[in-house]
Amino acid sequence: MDEVFPTITGGELRALMREVGYEARLIDTAAGTPLIQTELDGIAFSVFLYDCRGGEPMACGGFGFSAGFDMPGQVDATQLSGWNRQRRFGVAFADDHGIYLSMNVNIEGGVTRANIEDTLQLWEQALLDFAGYIGWR
């Protein structure tokens, strides 16, 4: 039977990411919550852990992927809205500093290792597709 994660720690998520080939680095933020930094095909991204409960290590009920692209003003709101309308995974938005893609994941109640690995694949595809969509390369 596949391992079930009712919650996940930063170390557990980093280990899963390393098993599928990422050079994931675990960082403790100033707020005390874990953060993972890594990259895919030259695109840096972070994985923030959310809904964390005390203890050492913190058990978290979700995580979110986030990638930023330093292209302020080069992609307009209509293009980003088009992405968001057409895509199920990966939400695009912009601010004064650049363009971002994010994807949140809830694991409260438990998810399998296979589900987390599949979620990583969904993020990978969304991230690579988005980089092409905005003309990042």
Buried (B, 14 or more C-beta within 10 A) or exposed (E): EEEEBEBBBBEBBBEBBEEEEBEBEBEEEEEEBBBBBBBBEEBEBBBBBBBBEEEEBBBBBBBBBBBBBEBEEBBEEEBBEEBEEEBEBBBBEBEEEBBBBBBEBEBEEEBBBEBBBEBBEBBBEBBBBBBEBBEBE
